[in-house]
Amino acid sequence: MATNRFIVYACPVGELNRQIELYLQQSQESCGKNRAHFYMPHCTLTGFFVDEASAIPLYLQALEYAYNQSKQENINLAVRLRALIFHPDWHGLEIDAPGLPKLIETFMKLADSPTRSQDIRPKEWLHLSFAYEFDKKYRETLIQLAEAIDPFAPVTWELRFYQRHEDESWTCHGSHSL
């Protein structure tokens, strides 16, 4: 039975990523771990899906084709940050990237693996989490730490195909510059 969990992310690269990583380190030291500490900075484009490791080349090929098709059709794959948000139970950046759902739709149509038993689920709310499932007593500290992040710091984005292992480690099997 397949126990390999896969997912597609858009990940920041550059100064913004450095600032978010620093925030994650400082927030863990000051407030302890929350669910955001179990992931690299990212914007989720699909939900996790389970398949055999032998299907990895199929997914990489589908993602590359969807990426190239988007480029050929001049679909804007730019990622723009909308706002820094502090909800009572979630802190992070809301993201605007209208071309990415189209790319993921193409990917899902092409990623027809005979060994995957469930459909791939696209994500509709594009965001990058700083903190969630945190102890409410640390809310203000987490906000203060997050306010040091410059959401307009230099950044580029990469489209990445990840495998999450049972020990919660990650393998990036492929990436494309957005």
N, C-alpha and C positions, 0 to 999 in steps of 0.2 A: 504494500500500500504506500502511496506517495505521502511523504512527510516533508517534502521540500516546499517552503513558503517563499513566494516571489511577490515583488511589488515594483511599480514604476514611480519614481520621484523626479521632481525638479529640485536641484540642490544649488545653493549659492556658493560661489567661489570668489575669493578676494577679501577685501577689507570688511564688508558686511558680515561675511562668514566668520572672520577672525573675532569680530566684536560679539557675535552671538555665542561662539565657543567660550569666550571669556566670561560672558554673562552666565552660561551654564555652569562653568567652573565655580564662579563666585556664588551663585545661587545655591549650589550643592553644599559648599562650605558653610554658608550662612543659614540655610533653611533645610538642609537635607535633600534627598532625592525626591523628585516627582516624576511622573510618567515621561515627561519630555527628555529626561536624562538618559533614557534607554534608546534614543535615536540620535542620528546626526541631524544638523539643521537641514530641513527639507520642506517641500510642498508636496503632499501626497496627490498623485494623479490617478492611481487605481487603488482598490482595496487589495489586501493580501489574497493570493490565490495559490492553490496547492497543486503540484504536479510532480512528475518524475524528473529526475535530473537529466535524463536523456532528451527532454523537451527544451532545454535551455537554448540550443542553437535555433530552434524554430522561433522562440520568442525574440531572440536577438535579431534574427532576419526580419521578423515582422516589425519590430521597432525601427530598425534601420530603414526599411521600405517606407513606413509611415512618416518617418522624419524626412527622408528624401522627397517623398510625394508632397509633403507640406512645403518644402523649400521650392520645388518646381511650380507649385500652384501659388507661390508668393503669399502663403499664409503667414501672418505676422506671429512669430513665436516669442516675441518679447515678453518678459515678465516685469510687471510694474507693481510697486508696492502702493497699496491704497492708503492704509492707515495703521497706526499702532493702536491696538485695542486692549482694554483691560476689563474683561467681564469678571464677575465674581468667581467663576470657576475655570477661566481660561484667559491666558495672556499671550499675545503674539501679533503677527502682522497679517492683515488681510491682503490678498494678492489679486491683481487683475492680469489675466493672461488669456484673452479670448481665443487665441489660436491653439492652445494646448488641448482643450477638450476635443477639438476636431482631429488633432493628431492622435489622441488616445482612441477616439472612435474608429479611426482607420486601423490602428494597432489591434484593437479588439476583434475587428472583422477578419484580420489576417492571422491572428494567433489562434488558429483552430487546431488545438492539440487533441488527439484521440485519447490521451491518458489523463486529461483534466476532466473532473466530474462536474464542476460548477462553472458558471459564467464568470468572466472578469467584470468587476463592478467599477465603473468610472466614478471619480469623486467630483461633486458639483461645487462644494465650497472650497475654494483655493485659499490656503493660508499656511503660515509657518508658525508653529507653536513654540513659545518660550517656556510656558509652564501650564500644567493642568494636573488634576488630581493631586493638588497640593494642600497642605495643612493651612486652613484659613487664617490662622494666627500669623502666618508669614506673608499675607497678601501685600501689605504696604511695603515691606522690605523687597519683595519681588518686583513690585512696581518701580521702586526707586532704582534698583539695579537695572531694570529694563530701560528706564528713561535715559540711561547713559549710552544706549545703542543709537547710533545715527542711522535711521532707516534709509537715508539717501547716500550712505557711504558707497564708494565704488564697489560694483559687484558685476559679475557675469554669472550666468546660470548654465547648468548642465542637465540634460535629460539622462537619467540613469536607471538601469535595470539591476535590481538587487535581489539577492537571496538572503533570507534570515534563517540562521541555523538554530537548532534546538537549544544551544548554549547561549543564545541571544547575540552571537557575533554575526557579522555581515560580510558578504562577498559582493562586490560590484562586478558584474559580468560584462558590462558595456556602458558607454556614455557617448553623448553627442552634445556639442556646444549649441546653446540656444541663442 
